[in-house]
Amino acid sequence: MIKSYLSFIVVLFTVMPAFTQTAEQQIDQLVNDYHEHNNFNGAVVVAKDGEILYAGGFGYANYELGVKNTPETKFRIASVSKQFTSMLVMQKVAEGKMDLDDPIREYIEDYPGPQGDIITIHHLLSHTSGMPHYGPFEPRFSPDYSRQPWEHRDFVEVFWDFDLQFEPGEEYSYSSLGYYLLGYILEIVSGKDFDELLDERILHPLGMYNTGIDNHVSILKNRANGYNHSLASFLNAEFRDMSTALATGDMYTTVKDIVLWDKALYDNTLLDEEYQSLIFTPNLSNYGYGWFVDYRDINDNDSILTHRHSGGTNGFNCLTTRLPEERYLITVLSNARPGPTTGITNNIINILNDRPVDFSRSSKIATARVLDEEGVDEAVAHFRYLSEERSETYDVRLGQLSSLVSDLIGIDRTGEAVAFGELAVELHDESANAHMLAGNAYYANGEAEEAVKYYAKGLLIDPGHRGILRRFRRAEDLN
Amino acid sequence: MRLFFILPIIILFLVVTGCKDETERKIDELMQHYHEKELFNGSVVVAKEGEVEYARGFGNASHEHNVPNRPETKFRIASVSKQFTSMLVMQKVAEGKMDLDDTIREYIEDYPEPQGDIITIHHLLSHTSGMPHYGPFEPQFSPDYSRQPWEHRDFVEVFWDFDLEFEPGEEYSYSSIGYYLLGYILEKVSGKDFDELLDERILHPLGMYNTGLVDHVTILDNKAGGYSIEEDSLILAEFRDLSTALATGDMYTTVLDMVLWDEAIRNNTLLEEEYQSLLFEPNISDYGYGWRISYMDLNENDSVLTHSHGGSTNGFQCLTTRLPEDDYFVTVLANVRPIDRSEIVENIVKILYDVPFEIEEEEEE
């Protein structure tokens, strides 16, 4: 008797979801799909008015030891640190200890000219200083600079006389070095280490006890290891000494702690609205101070205001998005780079707005799984099949093959890379980029002559393609 | 400021019978003691004639995630790698592809003089080449060199013209860069990467599937994190790019896999006795080829022959000891550095031989 009641209830629950799934259930289904089919590995939170609607962990915090991600797992958040830096600066501005129009030289007397005299705090906060991003370090930022321990002052001196890209204030150009400099200036102004200042002025007041400045020495409970996607699996990320990331990308947090931060922004807990509003006032290119502020289309007629910022560093990437009109927060933290943070976020916005989800499975990962188990011929056939028969379910765009080829080159399986490069040309024979991909695979496989042929074909399709031209010349030299 | 008193407490381990269960119980009690006093975090194995008599993990493989150490946990073994390198070299010698009296120049034509002409393979294996240890790099070995990725040849060129400490063959002076060089020579002789050669000639034949070369990228199941105790607190070990360690200290293994290795040595599985015996023949000092050969005192009257080697690197420390007269094998692999390896192993050996011993214990008040 009891048994038949039970099965009735079970049947009821299995029938219901299609019609009455709550937003929370839909989000859980969505993120599970990303985990299962696209190897999303990380944690997700959705909150409204500072209350958690959904929080979940997916995949592993530590693959070696089989430790799962949870909403309590700590992730590096890279450039999402910038919104904490801009808050600390604006607190100092509100106190009259810093001024947005002050040039760098006000704080660092021996900063070289002209940079020190013409770049202001406002320029640094809004990425309009003209300072470069990591460009001038390349191709040697990693490992020559990034693995070493730096005194903050010493690292500033490495980049302080880099040429400006334009007159300060004239254009927007994202510069992590600019935020590093803000961190160093905050240390000078406050007379405190950046982590101490952050603790004192933000983390402690808000009870964000699972957030802080990361380093590679302290033991942090529940800290996720960082990984990179490689075929159907992962590799450990390269080491980076966080002394190269001060204030521009050195923090860790949990999805739960980020909700406390979001709430503090709604409640002006840390800063009066007069000053906080500047953080969310777009300057050039929709950038406020540490936040992008822009409208996103949710359908043909409507768009919604978002405050957002992404972050990416060795083994981690993330995206945090506020929808201030509805007071929603969506944060996706991943410890397997590149994690599909944008896709997850956009689809959660769709769910919250009763819009259909737009999810495609990764054909790269599906193909890489076949590659692991059955070899390259079967894997090529599988991608072709997905392309021809399953394109409604799978993302079969060129980018998928491109990612597969670059993973294979990265682990020296260049023969297999060639097979997929050829497949790219077969499936996209009108695409210059497909030819470049095949050229790259041949080049990596030591067949410069073949590479030249593919690059030449690519240039015939798109004569102005600078990437192909550069590779063409390189391959010709070798040939 | 807190005061710390050191109270010597003497714990007497009573001698009862040599019963196997009793022996195991006593070893377990000993290791528990070291673990509880925060003097050991790692795994330990005791084997006789290739049979595991005792294997257990203590403490955490990951302190971030509270994952316990087990006999299957993988640890970096640092210089214990040298015994695998010497085996690979002697295999090549047995095959006539290398000669112990060959100079470095036989293998690396442009190796600078006089080093290249006067240092032989034998000198490198026995640490009698006169090459320094890491001294000339200091104080900047870490981080300037150790965190960077190196092509093996490039790293060899960094140290190949370091001054010799003495005429090759005249003295003993432990040199890890000498073993690095042996690894590079093996790559040249075999035309293979060191890890491939190791796999092919040792690990695969012995079924040591949980042993290999560490890099910082590959995901290894059950890999322990490395930790250090500095100024009384536990921290994560500094990063080291293992390209600076090649054949001199870049391996990982489990205590269980090490028993397979011991078994292969006892049975001459990998090398005929004529050549293998050279590994365990002391040259200057107590060093053979990749092994130390010495007598461990059990008490005032008795001592026992041991073949042993320790290893120590960022976050890891270990000691492996063979007792060839009675076919015992003891290995401790730790992922918190430092530990008192010698004391731990000596006390285990005393339990095996039913010899009473004392532990001096520090207590905090």
Interface residues (C-beta under 8 A of the other chain):
Chain A: A61 N62 Y63 E64 L65 G66 V67 P143 D144 R147 Q148 P149 H216 V217 S218 I219 L220 K221 N222 R223 Y227 S233 F234 L235 N236 E238 F239 D241
Chain B: A61 S62 H63 E64 H65 N66 V67 P143 D144 R147 Q148 P149 H216 V217 T218 I219 L220 D221 N222 K223 Y227 L234 I235 L236 E238 F239 D241
